[in-house]
Structures are given as structure tokens and as C-alpha cells.
Amino acid sequence: HALNYSAFTQEKNGVAFAIKGLLGFYKGFYSTLPYYAKLKQYNDLERRDIWEYDLNLDAREMSRMFNHIWELKEVYSDYFFFDENCAYQLLFLFDVARPSLQLVDQARPWVIPVDTVRLLEKNGVIASAEYRPSKATRIGWIIEHMSAAEKDLASQLLQGEEAPEAVTASEIKMEAKVRVLDLAIETLEFQYLKHELERTEYSQRYLSLLKQRSYLVPKGPVVPEMPVPTRPDQGHGSNRISLKYGEVEKEPFAEFRLRPAYHNLLDADEGYLAGSQIDFANVVVRYYSDLEKVRLQSLDLISIISLAPRHRFYKPVSWKIETGLQRQLFADGFERLLYNLNPGGGFTFGSERLMSFVLLETDLLFSDHFRDNYMAGVGGSVGLLAHLGSKLKLKLDARQVEYLAGDEEFSSLEAGAALNWQLGVNSSLVVEATRNKIHDIFSSEVKGGFNLYW
């Protein structure tokens, strides 16, 4: 069985789930369910690889934990995304099972799943770890080792344009036949799990594919064994401090950044999902030496970005939600803090090593310096995220927004480039450059510095 703590929700919209989860709109419950059902929920229905950590709890400790879960049956607490979440609430169960651990007392004010795992590892609770790739990951791995003709044939199978028998009877190599059928089988099951196929149609087509696959016995593996990635608890720390120096329109500044959690697009991907970003309470303070001024440059309350590459067999939607305080140039030529809310959605193409994206966005700005206290705009962004070897990561992006409501109409255009060089697991050097145009005023900024994770 699996023990679980989660928010009780039927929400399908990722943006709405993030906002409600931040504000504690959901009730959180402990629950038990068959372990295979929990694996299927994450491993098959979502783009989530699973790391399975074996624990060294003995029978008496396990019994004490389960008895406590029974006491909490149908008792709820308010679920908050960053502190009173699943990663935090599970710590109580370990403290009940083995009171000498006192994990709750060791936890940070904000807790994410990887921090819970690190606490368990630090206190000697983890015995071993096993990697379970998601169905989407398995599909992608097979595709990487197929020719264009093989992909076309698998697509024809899934669309019903070709019969499974035609694959086994074809003159292509045995290994190619296996790859085509394996891809069709995995994708068809994925479509059924996502309720894209009725059960009757799925059963008939699935059994037909399995029957033809059973006739094929290759002499060796048809694709290389999937490599085991870096364990999440062995990636960079979820906290980050950045010290940078730069210039904006020939005004030098020193910049200090503090990010309590978690990971952004430019950070090293080892141990994290490529194309994902969750930044929480990212504070940026600058000191302008010529002006002898210290000022708050920005405060990102939350910045979530999910870039999921698409291909013909798997077509996820990429999305983002960002909100917080930021400085922006006004029509009078002065920069002021304002509140920003920026959701968006779109598509990503490529692979984990090289992905390009395009997002349609809306932008809401709130400030008492606007005539109507707000501005609303619509626009979009495009970008490229690339690994240059094993240590360098490059991000190129451009964004344009046309503000059409609230104040006098104006447009905003921004283009940027950033390069991150990983020095070690918990350190890196970064260089960034941006060019902006707003209210027909151009400005350029260049900066570079050091990131330290812990």
C-alpha cells in the first residue's frame, strides 16, 4: 500500500491549481491506496518519472505509522503549496514511526519533496533508490532510436491506416518491427489512460498489437537500455544566493538575489525535470554605486514554467504563471515598482537537450501611477533552451506585449540571452544581457556573477 497526503481537488487547469494551492483553498487529507494505483497515477497519467526510495523502517515502526494514519482518517488540514504541503506533512509520519528522528524540527520553513528526501537520507532512513521512468519518457526514448520511416509506420498503425499484421509481414528488419510495435503499444495505452479511447476500441486494438508483437523475438535489445539519471536528492540545492555585477545604460550596479526555492530554466537539470521552473519568493536587491542608492528591483512571489516538448505521439501543452513586484519604465522616464500577473500557454518543440518554445501570454500591471491603476495587455514570447556540452546551458528569448486597456496604449519589447556555466553541483557562473524597448525608450543591461546553492 501507499501512504499519501494530497490536496483534494478535481481541478484540471494547471494555472488555477497553482494559484489555489498557494492560497490554501484546498483541503489536504492523508489516504492509503494500493501502491500500483499510485504508480499508475503519476507514472502513466502524468509526465513524471518516479524515484522509489526504499526505507529501513522495521515492522514495529511501520505498524505505528499505519495506526497513526488510521487515527487521522477523514481529518483534513488546509493545503499550502510551499509549506504545509505533502512534503511537509509526511515528515510527521516518520516522526511517529521513529520518534528519535524529529524531522519536523529539522525542516525549513518551506518544504519541497526533494528536501524531505534529503532529510531522510541525512538521518539514515533511506536504504536504496530505484528509477521508474514515466510512460511519456519511455515513449520518447523509443522514438529517439527510430528512423523517420519507422515513426511513419507507427503513426499509421495508431491512426488505423495500417494493420498490425502488415508490420510483421513487411520486409523491414526484425529490430525495426519490434520498435514500431512497441511504440504503438506504449502510445495506445497512454491514450487510453488519458481517456482518449473507449475501452472496447482500446481492447481490440491493444490485443491485436500484442498478438503481432508476440511473434517477434529479436536476438538482442532493439533500443539501448535507458540510462538512469541523477537522483533528485543529488542535484543542486533548492535554495540559491546570487551575487552579480552589471551595468544598465552605463550605470553600474551590484545585485544580490535570494531564492528560497526551487529551480529555474537556467539552473543545471541534473536531478530535475528539464524545461521546468518553480521560483518562489525570489528577491532581487540592487546597489547603484554612482547614485549611492539601494533599492528593491523585484520580488517574484511565484514563477512557474512548464516546457514539455511535443512530438506526433505525445502532445502536451506548455504553460506559465508568474506574479510579483517588478520595476518598469513609465512614460515619464522613471522606473517604479508595480505588481504584475503574467499567465500564458503554448507549445514546445525539440528535446531535453535542445528545446524551442512559443507562448501566448496576457499581462496585467497594477500601480497607482497608472491613470486607471492598471494596464492589461496581450502578446507572446519565443525562446530557445540549449545544453552546450555537459556544463554550459544557454537561454535565448524574446517577448512582446501590446497594452490595450487601462492607460494610454503602449508596447513592450524585450530580448535576452543568458549563459550558465556549472562549476560544481552547488555552484555556477552566469552571464546575462537584455535589450528593452518600452514607451519608445530603449535600454540595455549586462550583468554577470556567481550562484551558490544549498
Secondary structure, 3 states (H helix, E strand, C coil): CEEEEEECCCCCCHHHHHHHHHHCCEEEEEEEECHHHHHHHHHCCCCCCEEEEEECCCHHHHHHHHHHHHHCCCCEEEECCCCCCHHHHHHHHHHHHCCCCCHHHHCCCCCCHHHHHHHHHHCCCEEEEEEECCHHHHHHHHHHCCCHHHHHHHHHHHCCCCCHHHHHHCCCCHHHHHHHHHHHHHHHHHHHHCCCCCHHHHHHHHHHHHHHHHCCCCCCCCCCCCCCCCCHHHCCCCCEEEEEEEEECCEEEEEEEEECEEECCCCCCCCCCCCEEEEEEEEEEEEECCCCEEEEEEEEEEEEEECCEEECCECCCEEEEEEEEEEEECCCCCEEEEEEEEEEEEEEEECCCEEEEEEEEEEEEECCCCCCCEEEEEEEEEEEEEEECCCEEEEEEEEEEEEEECCCCEEEEEEEEEEEEEEECCEEEEEEEEEEEECCEEEEEEEEEEEEEC
